Structures are given as structure tokens and as C-alpha cells.
Amino acid sequence: MSGSAATCMACGGTDLRAVLTIEQAPVLCNLLCHSKEEALESPVAPIDLAYCNSCGHLFNSTFDDGRINYGPDYENSLHFSARFRAYSTALVESLDKRHGLAGKTVVEVGCGNGDFLIELCEASGANGLGFDPSFSGPRPEEGSVRLSTESFFESDQVPQTSLLCNRHVLEHVEDPAGFVAALANKLGAGARTALYLEVPNALYTLRDLGIWDIIYEHPSYFCFESLRRVVAAAGFGELEVEESFGGQFLSCHGSLGSKPGTGTQSLDALNELVEKFALDYEAKVTHWKSVLQDALQSGQKVAVWGAGSKGSSFLNIVDAAGQVEFVVDVNPGKHGKFVAGTGHSIVSPEELRKHPVSTVILMNPIYEGEVRESLDDVCPGAKILVA
């Protein structure tokens, strides 16, 4: 896409309003940069958030899919967190209970390195097939799961599918309605495939000011209504959309070939949040710049906990001066790497034993309990500030 979108990415509506502009952001904030120089040279682009008054969808109106290239150096797995693993295990149990997956086939489009799909199939007795261009191995040596870097849409290896999972992919695509329709078309007419779809929750970004979730990789930010419309338009019915993971995600269950539901959800509350969002965003950014400046002047050492999208967004917006010492992350694949756009080094929690800090800025409040436990071991004097 070039220029500015004149229609909503979700519903095609033209009743749009401008919300917020971020002058530049890393194009791929979850890119594994192998040196500070590489990180500083990472491509950047502006984000121009627009809002659709028809369906409540937030989207980057100047998103350019041609800038995006997912590959083996893209890493966004959350499974190294005990809190996230607990969420994943509960989801596995829920999906198996809902669908009775033993002996059936589960396909996951956008499976990453297969963590969730492997867990789901091992727990349920299902057979799994995962697709992801960023998959970097290793492939399972045994068991019932196969993982592939080929495109789901181009593969001739897709079996009859009982459950299709698509988790944290839809927010990455330029044409979400077309993408979900293509999923349905690939499954084929007459299929009775169940769907589980998961995306970040735009209401969390607006209501709880989870502003660090606004990244270039995500052209779309779904609310209940925009997600429901996209999935229903593709032919999925029996839709259930609900908040999950502490309100940070939207989870959608559906069934291909079932009768789509009717009715819409009021956007009044969302409209009010959008109206004041730009001011709230600027106030929060100003606050955190002041926090870092005060820490610098008082000689405090500060680390950020979380080198994923939130940490990258925070550092690129708030810490241009490089006041943060380093970024801590539990994902070993990120250790020794550098944050795209800023060049902050990424280290393991153990590094805090050798290089203690006064303050840790936590990027996601849902992990506060496990981070506090880690800090009590490696850096007991550090206080936590939740960004």
C-alpha cells in the first residue's frame, strides 16, 4: 500500500478519522539484530493510526506490506515465560475439551517454532501440521506434528482439518478480511472446520493505555466488532469473541459452514476512548521520559524487562538518549542480540547478578509476579515500575 488508505482494512468503510501519528518506528521490532550497528541501521517507517467509525477498527493507514520480510531472524515466542505457559496450557485444555481432538487433525497457520501446536497435539492426541515462514527449527524428531516454512495457501499437503488455529497472525496482514476468506477457501466448500483465532485487543490499547503495543508490524488493531465482521464475512458462524490473557487478547471461536450470527455491538464507549487517545498517549510518553530523566540525574541504573514488541516500542519512543542500561528477557534466543532501532543490548536475568540496577521497568503488568520472583533472586534491591 502506498500513500494513505482511504478505506478501512477490516470492513472497507470510508467513514474514517485520523487518531495518532508516530513519526518513525522499527519496521520489524522482533527482528534479532546481531550487533548494535545492525540494530541502529534497522529500517524504520511512520505509523499513522486511523479509526473506522463503522466497525471500530484501528489501523495503520500508511502501512506498506512490501517493507515486511519475516524470516529465521524473526523471534517473538513467549513460551519461555511461566505465566504465558500457564495461559497456553489452559488454552490447550479448553480447545481439547471443546473439540475432542484425539485422532483428529489440527492445522496452525503462523505456528512460529511450533511451541503451542506441539503442546496441543501432545496433550490431546491430535495430529498437527504447522506453517510459518519464520520457522527456524528444529523440527520434531518424533511425534504427530509436522512443521513447514512453506505457505499454507500454496501447500498441497493440507489434510482434512478438524481445527484451524491462527494465533497472532491476523494483526500482521494488510488485508485481514481477504486473509480469513483465503483460509476458508483453502479449507474448501463443505468443510466443517472449527476455527480458533487470537489477536491483540485494541480495547486494551485504548482503555488501559497499552500504548507500547502500537508497532509497525501490526497494521490492524481489532475490537470485538471489527474482528467479528471479518470472520463472519469469510463464512464462519457460531462466533464467540471474548477477552483473554488479562484482557490483552481477543479470542474468537467459530465454525466454517455454520450460519453466521447477526447483530452489531455498540461502538459508543470505543468512540469516547478514541477521541481522547492522542492526548492520553502523549501524556504517557511525557511521563516516562521524565521518569528516565529523573533516574539519570539521580545516578540510578535502569533496566527494561521485556525485549519483545512492547520493549522495543518503549525504547524507540522514550529512550533515544540511551539512558536504559540494557534490556532483560527470559527468551535465550534473544540473549546477546540488540533492540532494533536503538541498539540496546539484550541480556538474561542472570546478568543482573553481575550488573545490578536500581529500577526495572516492566513492559507487561501480567508478568509482574514472576518478574518479582526472579528479581528477588538475582537483584533483590531493584524496584519494579510498570510501564
Secondary structure in CASP SS format (residue, H / E / C, confidence):
PFRMAT SS
TARGET T0000
AUTHOR 0000-0000-0000
METHOD secondary structure of the structure
MODEL  1
M C 1.00
S C 1.00
G C 1.00
S C 1.00
A C 1.00
A C 1.00
T C 1.00
C C 1.00
M C 1.00
A C 1.00
C C 1.00
G C 1.00
G C 1.00
T C 1.00
D C 1.00
L E 1.00
R E 1.00
A E 1.00
V E 1.00
L E 1.00
T E 1.00
I E 1.00
E E 1.00
Q E 1.00
A E 1.00
P E 1.00
V C 1.00
L C 1.00
C C 1.00
N C 1.00
L E 1.00
L C 1.00
C E 1.00
H C 1.00
S C 1.00
K H 1.00
E H 1.00
E H 1.00
A H 1.00
L H 1.00
E C 1.00
S C 1.00
P C 1.00
V E 1.00
A E 1.00
P E 1.00
I E 1.00
D E 1.00
L E 1.00
A E 1.00
Y E 1.00
C E 1.00
N C 1.00
S C 1.00
C C 1.00
G C 1.00
H C 1.00
L E 1.00
F E 1.00
N E 1.00
S C 1.00
T C 1.00
F C 1.00
D C 1.00
D H 1.00
G H 1.00
R H 1.00
I C 1.00
N C 1.00
Y C 1.00
G C 1.00
P C 1.00
D C 1.00
Y E 1.00
E C 1.00
N C 1.00
S C 1.00
L C 1.00
H C 1.00
F C 1.00
S C 1.00
A H 1.00
R H 1.00
F H 1.00
R H 1.00
A H 1.00
Y H 1.00
S H 1.00
T H 1.00
A H 1.00
L H 1.00
V H 1.00
E H 1.00
S H 1.00
L H 1.00
D H 1.00
K H 1.00
R H 1.00
H H 1.00
G C 1.00
L C 1.00
A C 1.00
G C 1.00
K C 1.00
T E 1.00
V E 1.00
V E 1.00
E E 1.00
V E 1.00
G C 1.00
C C 1.00
G C 1.00
N C 1.00
G C 1.00
D H 1.00
F H 1.00
L H 1.00
I H 1.00
E H 1.00
L H 1.00
C H 1.00
E H 1.00
A H 1.00
S H 1.00
G C 1.00
A C 1.00
N E 1.00
G E 1.00
L E 1.00
G E 1.00
F E 1.00
D C 1.00
P C 1.00
S C 1.00
F C 1.00
S C 1.00
G C 1.00
P C 1.00
R C 1.00
P C 1.00
E C 1.00
E C 1.00
G C 1.00
S C 1.00
V E 1.00
R E 1.00
L E 1.00
S E 1.00
T C 1.00
E C 1.00
S C 1.00
F C 1.00
F C 1.00
E C 1.00
S C 1.00
D C 1.00
Q C 1.00
V C 1.00
P C 1.00
Q C 1.00
T C 1.00
S C 1.00
L E 1.00
L E 1.00
C E 1.00
N E 1.00
R E 1.00
H C 1.00
V C 1.00
L H 1.00
E H 1.00
H H 1.00
V C 1.00
E C 1.00
D C 1.00
P H 1.00
A H 1.00
G H 1.00
F H 1.00
V H 1.00
A H 1.00
A H 1.00
L H 1.00
A H 1.00
N H 1.00
K H 1.00
L H 1.00
G C 1.00
A C 1.00
G C 1.00
A C 1.00
R C 1.00
T C 1.00
A E 1.00
L E 1.00
Y E 1.00
L E 1.00
E E 1.00
V E 1.00
P E 1.00
N E 1.00
A H 1.00
L H 1.00
Y H 1.00
T H 1.00
L H 1.00
R H 1.00
D C 1.00
L C 1.00
G C 1.00
I H 1.00
W H 1.00
D H 1.00
I C 1.00
I C 1.00
Y C 1.00
E C 1.00
H C 1.00
P C 1.00
S E 1.00
Y E 1.00
F E 1.00
C C 1.00
F H 1.00
E H 1.00
S H 1.00
L H 1.00
R H 1.00
R H 1.00
V H 1.00
V H 1.00
A H 1.00
A H 1.00
A C 1.00
G C 1.00
F E 1.00
G E 1.00
E E 1.00
L E 1.00
E E 1.00
V E 1.00
E E 1.00
E E 1.00
S E 1.00
F C 1.00
G C 1.00
G C 1.00
Q C 1.00
F E 1.00
L E 1.00
S E 1.00
C E 1.00
H E 1.00
G E 1.00
S E 1.00
L E 1.00
G C 1.00
S C 1.00
K C 1.00
P C 1.00
G C 1.00
T C 1.00
G C 1.00
T C 1.00
Q C 1.00
S C 1.00
L C 1.00
D H 1.00
A H 1.00
L H 1.00
N H 1.00
E H 1.00
L H 1.00
V H 1.00
E H 1.00
K H 1.00
F H 1.00
A H 1.00
L H 1.00
D H 1.00
Y H 1.00
E H 1.00
A H 1.00
K H 1.00
V H 1.00
T H 1.00
H H 1.00
W H 1.00
K H 1.00
S H 1.00
V H 1.00
L H 1.00
Q H 1.00
D H 1.00
A H 1.00
L H 1.00
Q H 1.00
S C 1.00
G C 1.00
Q C 1.00
K C 1.00
V E 1.00
A E 1.00
V E 1.00
W E 1.00
G C 1.00
A C 1.00
G C 1.00
S H 1.00
K H 1.00
G H 1.00
S H 1.00
S H 1.00
F H 1.00
L H 1.00
N H 1.00
I H 1.00
V H 1.00
D C 1.00
A C 1.00
A C 1.00
G C 1.00
Q C 1.00
V C 1.00
E C 1.00
F C 1.00
V E 1.00
V E 1.00
D C 1.00
V C 1.00
N C 1.00
P H 1.00
G H 1.00
K H 1.00
H C 1.00
G C 1.00
K C 1.00
F E 1.00
V C 1.00
A C 1.00
G C 1.00
T C 1.00
G C 1.00
H C 1.00
S E 1.00
I E 1.00
V E 1.00
S C 1.00
P C 1.00
E C 1.00
E H 1.00
L H 1.00
R H 1.00
K H 1.00
H C 1.00
P C 1.00
V C 1.00
S C 1.00
T E 1.00
V E 1.00
I E 1.00
L E 1.00
M C 1.00
N C 1.00
P H 1.00
I H 1.00
Y H 1.00
E H 1.00
G H 1.00
E H 1.00
V H 1.00
R H 1.00
E H 1.00
S H 1.00
L H 1.00
D H 1.00
D H 1.00
V H 1.00
C C 1.00
P C 1.00
G C 1.00
A C 1.00
K E 1.00
I E 1.00
L E 1.00
V E 1.00
A C 1.00
END
